[in-house]
């Protein structure tokens, strides 16, 4: 897993994009969809982020995340999709999943940040990213190579 530090200017430019998007998403409520993700006998109820607006907002607007809940980012193509923790209020575990539904990379305990946020990138191309509460990976003994199911 690669971790890249961004420049302050990039963070400022990102905020200029994120703030209007967050305002728009609050004015036009999006339909919330959920998927069930099964990993190693554990079931996660995951809110779906399958378009650019939902992906940008991510878990930013949440104060907490209930146990066995998360967010499933569904991308249009397999790629090195980066995740950052800007404006988050709690730490999370991040799992990248490929088109064959195998975990290909994991970051445990990614911390919230406000400025100069690191961007977490997987070592391989992923089609999905699952964000869950920090400690979920360790508690459930998850590792790269584990298969998952999405329904």
N, CA, C and O of each residue as an XYZ file, in Angstrom:
604
protein
N       0.840     -1.167      0.000
C       0.000      0.000      0.000
C       0.882      1.225      0.000
O       1.791      1.346      0.822
N       0.619      2.125     -0.910
C       1.364      3.373     -1.017
C       0.605      4.462     -0.281
O      -0.626      4.494     -0.288
N       1.347      5.344      0.348
C       0.744      6.481      1.035
C       1.440      7.725      0.505
O       2.660      7.848      0.607
N       0.667      8.646     -0.060
C       1.238      9.835     -0.676
C       0.753     11.058      0.085
O      -0.447     11.220      0.308
N       1.674     11.911      0.480
C       1.303     13.173      1.127
C       0.992     14.199      0.053
O       1.758     14.368     -0.895
N      -0.139     14.888      0.205
C      -0.510     15.912     -0.766
C       0.039     17.254     -0.322
O       0.438     17.417      0.831
N       0.059     18.187     -1.209
C       0.503     19.539     -0.905
C      -0.661     20.348     -0.364
O      -1.818     20.032     -0.640
N      -0.370     21.381      0.398
C      -1.404     22.235      0.947
C      -2.281     22.842     -0.130
O      -3.492     22.968      0.055
N      -1.687     23.219     -1.249
C      -2.435     23.812     -2.352
C      -3.466     22.834     -2.894
O      -4.593     23.227     -3.198
N      -3.093     21.566     -3.018
C      -4.034     20.552     -3.493
C      -5.214     20.436     -2.538
O      -6.355     20.309     -2.982
N      -4.960     20.476     -1.245
C      -6.036     20.413     -0.259
C      -6.972     21.606     -0.391
O      -8.191     21.453     -0.307
N      -6.409     22.791     -0.597
C      -7.231     23.995     -0.743
C      -8.082     23.905     -2.008
O      -9.273     24.214     -1.981
N      -7.476     23.486     -3.106
C      -8.225     23.341     -4.358
C      -9.330     22.293     -4.213
O     -10.433     22.461     -4.731
N      -9.018     21.228     -3.511
C     -10.021     20.179     -3.293
C     -11.210     20.714     -2.512
O     -12.358     20.391     -2.819
N     -10.935     21.535     -1.499
C     -12.025     22.129     -0.719
C     -12.912     23.010     -1.586
O     -14.127     23.060     -1.391
N     -12.305     23.706     -2.547
C     -13.098     24.550     -3.441
C     -14.053     23.716     -4.288
O     -15.079     24.218     -4.746
N     -13.724     22.467     -4.492
C     -14.605     21.558     -5.220
C     -15.576     20.875     -4.257
O     -16.769     20.768     -4.541
N     -15.064     20.419     -3.130
C     -15.869     19.629     -2.188
C     -16.992     20.451     -1.561
O     -18.118     19.965     -1.455
N     -16.711     21.672     -1.149
C     -17.734     22.463     -0.448
C     -18.978     22.669     -1.307
O     -20.082     22.413     -0.826
N     -18.849     23.123     -2.569
C     -20.071     23.258     -3.393
C     -20.782     21.916     -3.611
O     -22.012     21.861     -3.635
N     -20.018     20.850     -3.768
C     -20.629     19.526     -3.961
C     -21.424     19.131     -2.722
O     -22.537     18.618     -2.836
N     -20.862     19.366     -1.543
C     -21.585     19.031     -0.305
C     -22.851     19.868     -0.166
O     -23.882     19.365      0.282
N     -22.780     21.127     -0.542
C     -23.971     21.981     -0.485
C     -25.046     21.442     -1.425
O     -26.216     21.356     -1.055
N     -24.644     21.083     -2.636
C     -25.597     20.552     -3.616
C     -26.207     19.247     -3.108
O     -27.416     19.041     -3.223
N     -25.376     18.364     -2.546
C     -25.900     17.075     -2.086
C     -26.869     17.251     -0.911
O     -27.776     16.438     -0.735
N     -26.689     18.290     -0.120
C     -27.621     18.541      0.985
C     -28.931     19.141      0.477
O     -29.993     18.900      1.051
N     -28.853     19.917     -0.593
C     -30.061     20.535     -1.157
C     -30.881     19.541     -1.970
O     -32.107     19.636     -2.023
N     -30.203     18.595     -2.599
C     -30.870     17.581     -3.421
C     -30.592     16.219     -2.784
O     -29.601     15.574     -3.125
N     -31.441     15.778     -1.876
C     -31.169     14.511     -1.192
C     -31.139     13.346     -2.179
O     -32.049     13.167     -2.989
N     -30.086     12.575     -2.088
C     -29.947     11.407     -2.964
C     -30.589     10.197     -2.302
O     -30.635     10.084     -1.077
N     -31.073      9.314     -3.129
C     -31.623      8.070     -2.620
C     -30.475      7.238     -2.046
O     -29.463      7.015     -2.711
N     -30.646      6.788     -0.816
C     -29.615      5.977     -0.174
C     -29.877      4.515     -0.497
O     -30.963      3.989     -0.255
N     -28.858      3.874     -1.048
C     -28.947      2.452     -1.356
C     -27.957      1.699     -0.478
O     -26.925      2.236     -0.075
N     -28.289      0.453     -0.192
C     -27.412     -0.396      0.613
C     -27.142     -1.705     -0.106
O     -27.971     -2.197     -0.871
N     -25.975     -2.252      0.153
C     -25.607     -3.590     -0.299
C     -25.196     -4.380      0.935
O     -24.748     -3.818      1.935
N     -25.357     -5.678      0.843
C     -24.878     -6.570      1.893
C     -23.539     -7.125      1.443
O     -23.427     -7.712      0.367
N     -22.525     -6.934      2.276
C     -21.187     -7.436      1.984
C     -20.877     -8.525      3.001
O     -20.970     -8.301      4.208
N     -20.505     -9.711      2.507
C     -20.158    -10.825      3.394
C     -18.674    -11.133      3.242
O     -18.171    -11.366      2.143
N     -17.986    -11.125      4.395
C     -16.547    -11.401      4.431
C     -16.274    -12.330      5.599
O     -16.578    -12.002      6.746
N     -15.702    -13.489      5.308
C     -15.282    -14.425      6.365
C     -16.365    -14.643      7.417
O     -16.081    -14.627      8.615
N     -17.590    -14.842      6.978
C     -18.690    -15.124      7.900
C     -19.293    -13.903      8.570
O     -20.207    -14.042      9.383
N     -18.811    -12.721      8.253
C     -19.327    -11.483      8.835
C     -20.131    -10.744      7.772
O     -19.722    -10.670      6.614
N     -21.278    -10.199      8.171
C     -22.125     -9.447      7.257
C     -22.030     -7.961      7.585
O     -22.153     -7.562      8.743
N     -21.809     -7.148      6.555
C     -21.731     -5.692      6.698
C     -22.844     -5.074      5.861
O     -22.990     -5.378      4.677
N     -23.620     -4.211      6.486
C     -24.607     -3.410      5.759
C     -23.860     -2.170      5.278
O     -23.415     -1.350      6.081
N     -23.726     -2.043      3.939
C     -22.898     -0.979      3.393
C     -23.706     -0.016      2.543
O     -24.382     -0.414      1.595
N     -23.623      1.259      2.899
C     -24.224      2.295      2.067
C     -23.416      2.367      0.768
O     -22.187      2.302      0.791
N     -24.106      2.500     -0.347
C     -23.451      2.490     -1.656
C     -23.074      3.907     -2.080
O     -23.883      4.831     -2.009
N     -21.825      4.054     -2.524
C     -21.338      5.293     -3.136
C     -20.917      4.926     -4.552
O     -19.799      4.465     -4.779
N     -21.830      5.137     -5.505
C     -21.590      4.655     -6.867
C     -21.608      5.758     -7.924
O     -21.682      5.481     -9.121
N     -21.540      7.012     -7.470
C     -21.424      8.106     -8.424
C     -20.469      9.145     -7.830
O     -20.184      9.107     -6.634
N     -19.974     10.069     -8.655
C     -18.974     11.021     -8.163
C     -19.398     11.827     -6.936
O     -18.584     12.033     -6.036
N     -20.640     12.284     -6.876
C     -21.085     13.069     -5.717
C     -21.055     12.250     -4.433
O     -20.578     12.723     -3.401
N     -21.561     11.033     -4.495
C     -21.564     10.170     -3.312
C     -20.143      9.787     -2.906
O     -19.840      9.689     -1.717
N     -19.275      9.571     -3.889
C     -17.886      9.204     -3.585
C     -17.140     10.360     -2.936
O     -16.334     10.146     -2.031
N     -17.403     11.593     -3.392
C     -16.735     12.752     -2.803
C     -17.175     12.934     -1.356
O     -16.342     13.168     -0.480
N     -18.467     12.829     -1.100
C     -18.953     13.005      0.275
C     -18.530     11.844      1.162
O     -18.135     12.056      2.308
N     -18.606     10.624      0.651
C     -18.200      9.464      1.434
C     -18.835      9.456      2.811
O     -20.042      9.650      2.953
N     -18.015      9.230      3.816
C     -18.490      9.188      5.207
C     -18.315     10.530      5.930
O     -18.485     10.604      7.147
N     -17.978     11.588      5.186
C     -17.720     12.893      5.802
C     -18.853     13.391      6.679
O     -18.605     13.982      7.730
N     -20.085     13.166      6.270
C     -21.226     13.736      7.001
C     -21.648     12.881      8.196
O     -22.560     13.258      8.932
N     -21.000     11.745      8.393
C     -21.365     10.863      9.501
C     -20.522     11.178     10.740
O     -19.318     11.417     10.645
N     -21.171     11.173     11.888
C     -20.466     11.391     13.161
C     -19.873     10.082     13.686
O     -18.802     10.061     14.293
N     -20.608      8.981     13.432
C     -20.161      7.653     13.850
C     -20.646      6.641     12.809
O     -21.398      6.971     11.892
N     -20.202      5.431     12.980
C     -20.614      4.348     12.099
C     -20.983      3.163     12.996
O     -20.136      2.688     13.752
N     -22.223      2.677     12.930
C     -22.605      1.538     13.765
C     -21.754      0.300     13.445
O     -21.217      0.175     12.345
N     -21.641     -0.598     14.408
C     -20.926     -1.858     14.190
C     -21.509     -2.581     12.985
O     -22.718     -2.557     12.754
N     -20.634     -3.223     12.226
C     -21.015     -4.010     11.046
C     -21.769     -3.201      9.994
O     -22.587     -3.735      9.245
N     -21.474     -1.901      9.955
C     -21.957     -1.056      8.867
C     -20.755     -0.387      8.232
O     -19.686     -0.289      8.835
N     -20.948      0.077      6.991
C     -19.843      0.710      6.298
C     -20.320      1.417      5.053
O     -21.514      1.656      4.870
N     -19.364      1.749      4.194
C     -19.669      2.357      2.913
C     -18.921      1.579      1.844
O     -17.726      1.308      1.970
N     -19.655      1.220      0.777
C     -19.085      0.492     -0.345
C     -19.009      1.429     -1.540
O     -20.033      1.838     -2.088
N     -17.788      1.765     -1.940
C     -17.555      2.571     -3.131
C     -17.511      1.626     -4.326
O     -16.715      0.687     -4.354
N     -18.359      1.875     -5.303
C     -18.401      1.060     -6.517
C     -17.959      1.959     -7.665
O     -18.602      2.966     -7.963
N     -16.851      1.581     -8.308
C     -16.286      2.383     -9.387
C     -16.670      1.808    -10.742
O     -17.089      0.656    -10.847
N     -16.519      2.629    -11.777
C     -16.863      2.216    -13.140
C     -15.800      1.316    -13.758
O     -16.073      0.546    -14.679
N     -14.577      1.430    -13.232
C     -13.495      0.618    -13.782
C     -12.495      0.265    -12.684
O     -12.407      0.935    -11.655
N     -11.755     -0.795    -12.931
C     -10.699     -1.179    -12.004
C      -9.541     -0.205    -12.176
O      -9.079      0.039    -13.291
N      -9.076      0.351    -11.051
C      -7.984      1.299    -11.110
C      -7.388      1.455     -9.717
O      -7.824      0.796     -8.772
N      -6.394      2.325     -9.591
C      -5.760      2.608     -8.302
C      -6.544      3.729     -7.618
O      -6.079      4.868     -7.564
N      -7.714      3.414     -7.102
C      -8.601      4.423     -6.519
C      -8.074      4.862     -5.151
O      -7.936      4.055     -4.231
N      -7.785      6.159     -5.042
C      -7.259      6.713     -3.802
C      -8.366      7.106     -2.838
O      -9.453      7.520     -3.240
N      -8.058      6.965     -1.557
C      -8.995      7.318     -0.487
C      -8.266      8.260      0.466
O      -7.107      8.032      0.811
N      -8.953      9.317      0.887
C      -8.378     10.186      1.904
C      -9.390     10.404      3.003
O     -10.557     10.038      2.864
N      -8.945     10.999      4.096
C      -9.747     11.109      5.311
C     -10.138     12.549      5.634
O     -10.442     12.871      6.783
N     -10.130     13.415      4.618
C     -10.442     14.826      4.841
C     -11.846     14.993      5.425
O     -12.823     14.438      4.921
N     -11.913     15.777      6.507
C     -13.157     16.132      7.190
C     -13.894     14.952      7.811
O     -15.077     15.062      8.134
N     -13.212     13.832      7.980
C     -13.806     12.700      8.699
C     -13.758     13.006     10.193
O     -12.976     13.849     10.632
N     -14.598     12.317     10.976
C     -14.606     12.542     12.420
C     -14.193     11.298     13.206
O     -14.108     11.340     14.433
N     -13.936     10.196     12.508
C     -13.528      8.962     13.187
C     -12.605      8.168     12.262
O     -12.617      8.360     11.046
N     -11.813      7.284     12.843
C     -10.877      6.492     12.038
C     -11.594      5.261     11.464
O     -12.589      4.781     12.006
N     -11.042      4.775     10.348
C     -11.657      3.627      9.663
C     -10.587      2.664      9.157
O      -9.405      2.998      9.079
N     -11.033      1.476      8.823
C     -10.244      0.515      8.063
C     -10.735      0.600      6.618
O     -11.930      0.755      6.366
N      -9.801      0.496      5.677
C     -10.129      0.611      4.254
C      -9.714     -0.680      3.559
O      -8.574     -1.125      3.697
N     -10.641     -1.281      2.811
C     -10.352     -2.513      2.073
C     -10.587     -2.276      0.590
O     -11.668     -1.842      0.193
N      -9.580     -2.559     -0.230
C      -9.730     -2.483     -1.683
C     -10.027     -3.883     -2.188
O      -9.408     -4.858     -1.761
N     -10.988     -3.969     -3.110
C     -11.486     -5.259     -3.600
C     -11.468     -5.236     -5.124
O     -11.905     -4.265     -5.741
N     -10.963     -6.306     -5.730
C     -10.870     -6.336     -7.194
C     -12.143     -6.886     -7.828
O     -13.096     -7.236     -7.131
N     -12.146     -6.958     -9.154
C     -13.327     -7.413     -9.889
C     -13.670     -8.866     -9.596
O     -14.808     -9.283     -9.807
N     -12.698     -9.648     -9.110
C     -12.932    -11.051     -8.747
C     -13.433    -11.192     -7.313
O     -13.553    -12.303     -6.795
N     -13.726    -10.055     -6.674
C     -14.245     -9.996     -5.300
C     -13.259    -10.572     -4.277
O     -13.642    -11.292     -3.355
N     -11.987    -10.236     -4.467
C     -10.925    -10.596     -3.522
C     -10.354     -9.307     -2.938
O     -10.176     -8.317     -3.647
N     -10.071     -9.332     -1.645
C      -9.426     -8.190     -1.004
C      -7.986     -8.132     -1.505
O      -7.239     -9.101     -1.374
N      -7.598     -6.994     -2.080
C      -6.258     -6.885     -2.639
C      -5.357     -5.937     -1.846
O      -4.143     -5.928     -2.050
N      -5.931     -5.146     -0.954
C      -5.116     -4.279     -0.101
C      -5.966     -3.802      1.076
O      -7.192     -3.735      0.987
N      -5.294     -3.474      2.174
C      -5.974     -3.048      3.403
C      -5.157     -1.947      4.072
O      -3.928     -2.016      4.121
N      -5.847     -0.935      4.583
C      -5.247      0.046      5.492
C      -6.064     -0.022      6.772
O      -7.289      0.098      6.745
N      -5.385     -0.213      7.885
C      -6.069     -0.248      9.183
C      -5.844      1.069      9.927
O      -4.740      1.613      9.940
N      -6.901      1.559     10.535
C      -6.804      2.731     11.394
C      -6.452      4.032     10.691
O      -5.695      4.836     11.235
N      -6.986      4.257      9.493
C      -6.763      5.532      8.806
C      -7.396      6.644      9.652
O      -8.558      6.552     10.048
N      -6.621      7.682      9.917
C      -7.028      8.746     10.838
C      -7.634      9.945     10.109
O      -7.216     10.279      9.001
N      -8.629     10.595     10.740
C      -9.214     11.812     10.171
C      -8.161     12.901     10.015
O      -7.155     12.912     10.724
N      -8.400     13.808      9.088
C      -7.485     14.937      8.910
C      -8.247     16.139      8.370
O      -9.380     16.011      7.905
N      -7.620     17.299      8.436
C      -8.246     18.531      7.956
C      -7.452     19.157      6.805
O      -8.043     19.668      5.853
N      -6.122     19.119      6.885
C      -5.262     19.781      5.890
C      -4.083     18.862      5.596
O      -3.656     18.095      6.460
N      -3.564     18.938      4.391
C      -2.438     18.088      3.979
C      -2.720     16.617      4.238
O      -1.889     15.912      4.811
N      -3.863     16.165      3.828
C      -4.287     14.790      4.076
C      -3.547     13.803      3.180
O      -3.354     14.060      1.991
N      -3.132     12.671      3.753
C      -2.531     11.640      2.910
C      -3.606     10.982      2.048
O      -4.771     10.900      2.438
N      -3.200     10.523      0.891
C      -4.084      9.752      0.022
C      -3.587      8.319      0.068
O      -2.419      8.048     -0.210
N      -4.479      7.403      0.420
C      -4.137      5.988      0.493
C      -4.459      5.335     -0.843
O      -5.577      5.439     -1.349
N      -3.464      4.662     -1.402
C      -3.615      3.997     -2.689
C      -3.320      2.512     -2.544
O      -2.436      2.130     -1.778
N      -4.049      1.667     -3.271
C      -3.782      0.231     -3.191
C      -2.569     -0.141     -4.055
O      -2.157      0.619     -4.932
N      -2.010     -1.322     -3.787
C      -0.888     -1.837     -4.584
C      -1.347     -2.394     -5.921
O      -0.554     -2.504     -6.856
N      -2.628     -2.745     -6.017
C      -3.191     -3.312     -7.246
C      -4.462     -2.544     -7.601
O      -4.988     -1.777     -6.795
N      -4.936     -2.762     -8.809
C      -6.172     -2.115     -9.238
C      -7.364     -2.732     -8.521
O      -7.425     -3.943     -8.308
N      -8.317     -1.868     -8.151
C      -9.520     -2.297     -7.442
C     -10.761     -1.768     -8.159
O     -10.709     -0.750     -8.849
N     -11.871     -2.476     -7.985
C     -13.159     -2.044     -8.514
C     -14.050     -1.507     -7.391
O     -14.954     -0.704     -7.625
N     -13.774     -1.965     -6.173
C     -14.565     -1.584     -4.999
C     -13.629     -1.149     -3.873
O     -12.475     -1.569     -3.798
N     -14.162     -0.297     -3.005
C     -13.496      0.034     -1.749
C     -14.557     -0.060     -0.662
O     -15.647      0.499     -0.793
N     -14.229     -0.772      0.410
C     -15.133     -0.888      1.557
C     -14.498     -0.169      2.738
O     -13.367     -0.464      3.124
N     -15.247      0.792      3.314
C     -14.801      1.488      4.513
C     -15.646      1.019      5.686
O     -16.876      1.016      5.626
N     -14.960      0.621      6.761
C     -15.615      0.132      7.974
C     -14.919      0.756      9.182
O     -13.865      1.376      9.040
N     -15.501      0.597     10.356
C     -14.905      1.140     11.572
C     -13.501      0.607     11.781
O     -13.198     -0.542     11.459
N     -12.651      1.463     12.327
C     -11.300      1.055     12.685
C     -11.375     -0.117     13.677
O     -12.159     -0.090     14.626
N     -10.564     -1.122     13.446
C     -10.555     -2.307     14.297
C     -11.323     -3.474     13.703
O     -11.169     -4.611     14.150
N     -12.153     -3.203     12.697
C     -12.964     -4.252     12.064
C     -12.086     -5.337     11.437
O     -12.359     -6.528     11.588
N     -11.037     -4.921     10.738
C     -10.149     -5.877     10.060
C      -9.484     -6.802     11.076
O      -9.478     -8.020     10.904
N      -8.928     -6.220     12.128
C      -8.246     -7.007     13.159
C      -9.222     -7.922     13.897
O      -8.942     -9.104     14.099
N     -10.360     -7.374     14.295
C     -11.369     -8.140     15.040
C     -11.833     -9.367     14.261
O     -12.073    -10.424     14.843
N     -11.960     -9.222     12.939
C     -12.473    -10.314     12.106
C     -11.377    -11.076     11.361
O     -11.656    -11.917     10.507
N     -10.117    -10.762     11.706
C      -8.959    -11.465     11.138
C      -8.970    -11.483      9.606
O      -8.701    -12.509      8.982
N      -9.284    -10.331      9.020
C      -9.328    -10.223      7.567
C      -7.931    -10.001      7.026
O      -7.077     -9.424      7.699
N      -7.701    -10.464      5.804
C      -6.410    -10.271      5.164
C      -6.560    -10.254      3.660
O      -7.594    -10.661      3.130
N      -5.534     -9.786      2.969
C      -5.592     -9.795      1.517
C      -5.765    -11.224      1.041
O      -5.241    -12.164      1.638
N      -6.502    -11.368     -0.033
C      -6.792    -12.689     -0.574
C      -8.139    -13.236     -0.155
O      -8.677    -14.133     -0.804
N      -8.702    -12.693      0.949
C     -10.031    -13.132      1.367
C     -11.049    -12.799      0.278
O     -10.977    -11.743     -0.351
N     -11.991    -13.707      0.067
C     -13.080    -13.471     -0.883
C     -14.233    -12.796     -0.147
O     -14.427    -12.988      1.053
N     -14.992    -12.000     -0.903
C     -16.171    -11.367     -0.340
C     -17.363    -11.646     -1.244
O     -17.203    -12.061     -2.392
N     -18.536    -11.419     -0.722
C     -19.765    -11.513     -1.518
C     -20.494    -10.184     -1.402
O     -20.506     -9.564     -0.338
N     -21.094     -9.755     -2.488
C     -21.883     -8.517     -2.489
C     -23.259     -8.838     -3.046
O     -23.383     -9.388     -4.140
N     -24.294     -8.490     -2.285
C     -25.671     -8.699     -2.781
C     -26.544     -7.515     -2.405
O     -27.732     -7.497     -2.728
